[in-house]
Amino acid sequence: MGHTSSIVTGLAELLDSAGLGVYRPDGVYVDSETGIFLHRLPESPDRAYAITPYPVEDTGLTDVTDGLQIRMRAGPDPNEVIDMADAVRDLLHMRENTLVGGVRLSLIWRQSQAPMGQDPHGREELTSNYYARSNRPGPHVFE
């Protein structure tokens, strides 16, 4: 796996191991589970996370900052999705020197968060953006 896909998969596994949801690479879940998905948020189950990466900063050095958007969905009570976001924040915010999917993250922090309102089925959604700093060598990158 590449650098970014390793971080995204590792983050899904970390959320799973912390008991915040269930991550299955095949994406098959029962309705009572909180699913953890990569890049997309399918129609079911009702409670779910979707983790999507985006680049934030690539310098001429090996230090990089990757953005990780975690989109969350829960039932019609807005407090339910806020509680999901709080649990993710408690797990990740200001976490240092953590191995995620084989990539050492020197620091991960929550950069922003915003409610998205209800989806067409009346389920509340929210998005949190985390930044993760790591070392990413490459053939044209100088330390």
Backbone torsions as a table, in degrees:
resi	resn	phi	psi	omega
1	MET	NA	152.4	177.2
2	GLY	-80.0	174.7	-177.7
3	HIS	-55.8	-54.8	-174.7
4	THR	-69.2	-44.6	-179.8
5	SER	-65.6	-30.3	176.1
6	SER	-66.0	-41.1	178.6
7	ILE	-64.9	-46.0	-177.4
8	VAL	-63.5	-47.1	178.8
9	THR	-63.9	-43.4	178.7
10	GLY	-62.7	-36.9	177.7
11	LEU	-66.5	-40.8	175.8
12	ALA	-60.1	-42.8	178.5
13	GLU	-65.8	-36.7	178.3
14	LEU	-65.8	-44.5	176.5
15	LEU	-60.0	-41.0	178.4
16	ASP	-62.6	-49.5	-176.9
17	SER	-65.3	-24.9	177.1
18	ALA	-82.8	-3.5	178.3
19	GLY	81.7	15.6	-179.2
20	LEU	-82.4	-17.6	-180.0
21	GLY	-176.2	-170.3	-179.4
22	VAL	-122.1	127.1	176.2
23	TYR	-110.2	123.2	173.7
24	ARG	-130.3	120.5	-179.1
25	PRO	-55.3	-28.2	179.6
26	ASP	-78.6	-11.0	175.5
27	GLY	72.1	20.9	-179.6
28	VAL	-100.5	121.9	-176.4
29	TYR	-135.6	156.1	171.5
30	VAL	-92.7	159.7	-173.9
31	ASP	-60.1	-27.6	-177.1
32	SER	-81.2	-6.9	-178.2
33	GLU	-91.3	157.9	170.5
34	THR	-98.6	106.7	-175.6
35	GLY	-80.8	145.7	174.3
36	ILE	-116.2	121.7	-175.0
37	PHE	-121.1	158.3	175.8
38	LEU	-105.0	122.7	171.6
39	HIS	74.2	-19.5	-174.6
40	ARG	-140.5	159.0	177.5
41	LEU	-125.9	96.7	-178.3
42	PRO	-71.6	174.4	-176.2
43	GLU	-63.4	-29.8	-179.7
44	SER	-139.7	153.4	5.0
45	PRO	-77.7	172.3	-178.2
46	ASP	-62.0	-43.3	178.1
47	ARG	-93.3	126.2	-176.6
48	ALA	-161.6	158.8	171.7
49	TYR	-121.5	146.2	170.0
50	ALA	-131.0	127.4	-178.2
51	ILE	-107.8	121.2	-178.7
52	THR	-127.5	125.7	179.7
53	PRO	-88.8	156.9	171.6
54	TYR	-155.3	145.4	-179.7
55	PRO	-74.1	143.8	177.4
56	VAL	-115.0	-51.4	-177.9
57	GLU	-147.7	122.0	170.8
58	ASP	-121.6	111.6	178.7
59	THR	-93.7	-175.5	173.8
60	GLY	-77.2	-0.6	178.5
61	LEU	-102.8	-177.0	-178.5
62	THR	-85.0	-8.5	177.4
63	ASP	-76.7	129.5	177.9
64	VAL	-131.3	155.6	172.5
65	THR	-122.9	121.3	177.3
66	ASP	-104.6	138.8	172.6
67	GLY	-91.0	142.2	178.4
68	LEU	-132.0	105.4	177.7
69	GLN	-85.8	127.3	176.1
70	ILE	-114.3	106.8	178.3
71	ARG	-91.5	133.8	-176.6
72	MET	-124.6	146.4	178.7
73	ARG	-139.1	140.8	177.6
74	ALA	-145.3	-163.1	-177.4
75	GLY	-72.5	-164.5	-175.3
76	PRO	-74.0	-16.0	179.1
77	ASP	-81.5	116.7	-178.1
78	PRO	-60.2	-27.6	179.7
79	ASN	-64.4	-28.1	-179.5
80	GLU	-64.8	-45.3	179.7
81	VAL	-73.8	-31.5	175.1
82	ILE	-64.3	-40.6	177.2
83	ASP	-63.7	-37.9	175.6
84	MET	-60.8	-44.7	179.8
85	ALA	-64.0	-39.6	177.7
86	ASP	-62.9	-39.7	179.6
87	ALA	-65.0	-39.4	177.6
88	VAL	-66.9	-42.9	178.2
89	ARG	-59.6	-44.0	179.8
90	ASP	-62.5	-31.9	179.4
91	LEU	-77.1	-38.7	-168.9
92	LEU	-107.5	-36.6	-168.6
93	HIS	-60.8	123.8	178.8
94	MET	66.2	24.1	175.4
95	ARG	-74.5	130.9	-176.3
96	GLU	-115.3	150.5	170.5
97	ASN	48.2	57.2	-175.4
98	THR	-115.4	133.2	176.1
99	LEU	-86.5	116.6	-178.3
100	VAL	-125.5	111.7	179.8
101	GLY	60.7	29.9	-179.7
102	GLY	86.1	-2.1	179.1
103	VAL	-106.9	128.2	178.3
104	ARG	-81.5	115.7	175.7
105	LEU	-94.2	118.1	-179.8
106	SER	-70.9	-31.7	178.5
107	LEU	-159.5	141.5	172.3
108	ILE	-132.3	137.1	-179.2
109	TRP	-147.1	155.0	175.8
110	ARG	-81.2	125.3	-178.6
111	GLN	-95.0	-38.1	-178.6
112	SER	-160.9	166.4	178.3
113	GLN	-156.4	144.1	179.4
114	ALA	-153.0	141.1	173.3
115	PRO	-72.2	147.8	178.9
116	MET	-110.0	-4.6	-177.5
117	GLY	84.5	-161.7	-177.8
118	GLN	-95.1	145.7	173.4
119	ASP	-81.0	178.8	-177.7
120	PRO	-60.9	-14.6	-179.6
121	HIS	-100.9	9.1	177.5
122	GLY	81.5	12.4	179.6
123	ARG	-91.7	133.2	-179.7
124	GLU	-72.0	141.4	176.9
125	GLU	-128.4	153.3	-178.5
126	LEU	-151.2	151.1	176.6
127	THR	-128.8	136.3	175.1
128	SER	-119.5	139.3	178.0
129	ASN	-114.2	123.4	178.8
130	TYR	-111.9	145.3	173.6
131	TYR	-110.5	137.7	-179.6
132	ALA	-127.0	125.0	179.8
133	ARG	-98.5	131.9	178.6
134	SER	-149.0	178.7	178.4
135	ASN	-108.1	125.0	-177.2
136	ARG	-133.8	90.0	177.9
137	PRO	-68.8	158.7	177.7
138	GLY	-159.6	167.2	-174.7
139	PRO	-66.1	-20.3	-178.1
140	HIS	-116.6	13.3	-177.2
141	VAL	-108.6	130.9	-178.1
142	PHE	-112.0	140.5	-178.7
143	GLU	-86.8	NA	NA
